Each structure stands twice: as structure tokens, then as C-alpha cells.
Amino acid sequence: MVSISSLAELKAVKAELEKIRESEPALFEIWLHVIHLTRQLQFKYHYMGCLITNEDPGKYAPRSVQSSVISMYQNEVRALMEKNGAEKLKDLLKKYPKIGYNKISLLSLGQTPESLVGVSVA
């Protein structure tokens, strides 16, 4: 998936993420856990985002991965979505489809909006 993002959009996402971090710290910690898990398992951020937003992950679903690993990962995402305030996170992901799950995840991890401006391919 190709995503194009402007600096203004990235700053808006960063501000919304900071609001979630402040208002729902437990949720944000689990969100970071899921992002790190996604990276460690070398899954696509788009797969993670689709699971959170109830979209079809299609070609972004992991291939050649044991079903037990996929099941464990899906359980972690499900635990995230069962936390108080999870709808705020889901709404944020749905609100900025042009930015993409990859850049939203990187902003959550502390990257600056300025470092993410432009086109990226997920």
C-alpha cells in the first residue's frame, strides 16, 4: 500500500497519539507492545492495522508462519482492543488512511513527523 503524508497530517496524528498516551496510559503501553511484537515477528504494520480496524488484511497477512504464532499475535491484538479507550486508537487509525499504519506506528515509537514526510510503501 502506498501512503502519502503531509507534515500537517503527521503533526495532527502525533498530537492525537499524545492525547491517547496521556488519557489512556495502559492502553498506550499495550499499543507499543503490539507495535514491537509486529516488528519482532516481521509482520506488516498493515496486517496489524487491519486486525485493529476489522479490515481484511488480504495480501498483508503473514505467510509461511506457524498458525500458533499467528494465533498468539491475534490474541495480543485482541487484548489491546479489549482495553478501555481502544476505540480512540481504532478511530485514529481509520481517520488517517493516507498516512498509513506504518507511519502511525513509527510516530507512536517516537519518530518525528518531519522524518516521515512524503511517500512510503508498506
C-alpha positions as CSV (number, residue, x, y, z in Angstrom):
1,M,0.0,0.0,0.0
2,V,1.4,3.4,-1.0
3,S,0.8,6.2,1.6
4,I,1.4,9.9,1.1
5,S,1.6,12.2,4.1
6,S,2.0,15.8,4.7
7,L,3.7,17.4,7.6
8,A,0.5,18.9,8.9
9,E,-1.3,15.5,8.8
10,L,1.7,13.8,10.6
11,K,1.7,16.5,13.3
12,A,-2.1,16.1,13.8
13,V,-1.6,12.3,14.2
14,K,1.3,12.8,16.6
15,A,-0.9,15.2,18.7
16,E,-3.7,12.7,18.8
17,L,-1.3,9.9,19.8
18,E,-0.1,12.1,22.7
19,K,-3.6,12.7,23.8
20,I,-4.2,8.9,23.9
21,R,-0.9,8.4,25.7
22,E,-1.9,10.9,28.4
23,S,-5.6,9.9,28.8
24,E,-5.1,6.1,28.4
25,P,-1.5,5.2,29.5
26,A,-2.3,1.5,30.0
27,L,-3.8,1.3,26.5
28,F,-0.8,3.1,25.0
29,E,1.7,0.7,26.7
30,I,-0.1,-2.3,25.2
31,W,-0.3,-0.5,21.8
32,L,3.5,-0.1,21.9
33,H,3.8,-3.7,22.9
34,V,1.8,-4.8,19.8
35,I,3.9,-2.5,17.6
36,H,7.1,-4.0,19.0
37,L,5.7,-7.5,18.6
38,T,4.8,-6.7,15.0
39,R,8.4,-5.6,14.3
40,Q,9.9,-8.6,16.1
41,L,7.8,-11.1,14.2
42,Q,8.5,-9.2,10.9
43,F,4.8,-8.8,10.2
44,K,3.5,-5.9,8.1
45,Y,2.1,-2.9,10.0
46,H,-0.8,-3.0,7.6
47,Y,-1.7,-6.5,8.9
48,M,-1.7,-5.2,12.4
49,G,-3.8,-2.2,11.4
50,C,-6.3,-4.3,9.6
51,L,-6.8,-6.5,12.6
52,I,-7.4,-3.5,14.8
53,T,-9.8,-1.8,12.4
54,N,-11.6,-5.1,11.4
55,E,-10.5,-4.8,7.8
56,D,-9.5,-7.7,5.5
57,P,-5.7,-7.9,5.7
58,G,-5.6,-9.6,2.3
59,K,-2.0,-9.8,0.9
60,Y,-0.6,-8.3,4.1
61,A,-1.4,-11.4,6.2
62,P,1.8,-13.3,7.2
63,R,2.7,-16.3,5.0
64,S,4.8,-19.3,6.0
65,V,4.3,-18.6,9.7
66,Q,3.1,-21.3,12.1
67,S,-0.6,-21.0,12.9
68,S,0.3,-20.9,16.7
69,V,2.4,-17.8,16.2
70,I,-0.4,-16.1,14.2
71,S,-2.9,-17.1,16.9
72,M,-0.7,-15.7,19.6
73,Y,-0.3,-12.4,17.7
74,Q,-4.0,-12.1,17.1
75,N,-4.6,-12.7,20.8
76,E,-2.3,-9.8,21.7
77,V,-4.1,-7.5,19.3
78,R,-7.5,-8.7,20.7
79,A,-6.2,-7.9,24.2
80,L,-5.3,-4.4,23.0
81,M,-8.8,-3.9,21.6
82,E,-10.4,-5.0,24.9
83,K,-8.7,-2.2,26.9
84,N,-10.6,0.9,27.9
85,G,-10.2,3.6,25.3
86,A,-9.3,1.2,22.5
87,E,-12.0,2.8,20.3
88,K,-9.9,6.0,20.3
89,L,-7.0,4.1,18.8
90,K,-9.2,2.4,16.3
91,D,-10.8,5.7,15.3
92,L,-7.3,7.3,14.9
93,L,-6.2,4.5,12.5
94,K,-9.4,4.9,10.5
95,K,-9.2,8.7,10.4
96,Y,-5.8,8.8,8.6
97,P,-5.8,6.1,5.9
98,K,-3.5,8.3,3.7
99,I,-0.8,8.3,6.3
100,G,-0.8,4.5,6.8
101,Y,-0.4,2.2,9.7
102,N,3.4,2.1,9.2
103,K,3.9,5.8,9.8
104,I,1.3,5.9,12.6
105,S,3.3,3.1,14.3
106,L,6.6,4.9,13.9
107,L,5.1,8.1,15.3
108,S,3.9,6.1,18.3
109,L,7.5,4.9,18.8
110,G,8.8,8.4,18.9
111,Q,9.8,9.3,15.4
112,T,9.3,12.9,14.5
113,P,6.7,14.0,11.9
114,E,9.4,15.7,9.9
115,S,11.3,12.4,9.4
116,L,8.2,10.7,7.9
117,V,7.0,13.3,5.4
118,G,6.5,12.0,1.8
119,V,5.6,8.8,0.1
120,S,6.2,5.4,1.6
121,V,5.3,1.8,0.6
122,A,4.0,-0.6,3.2
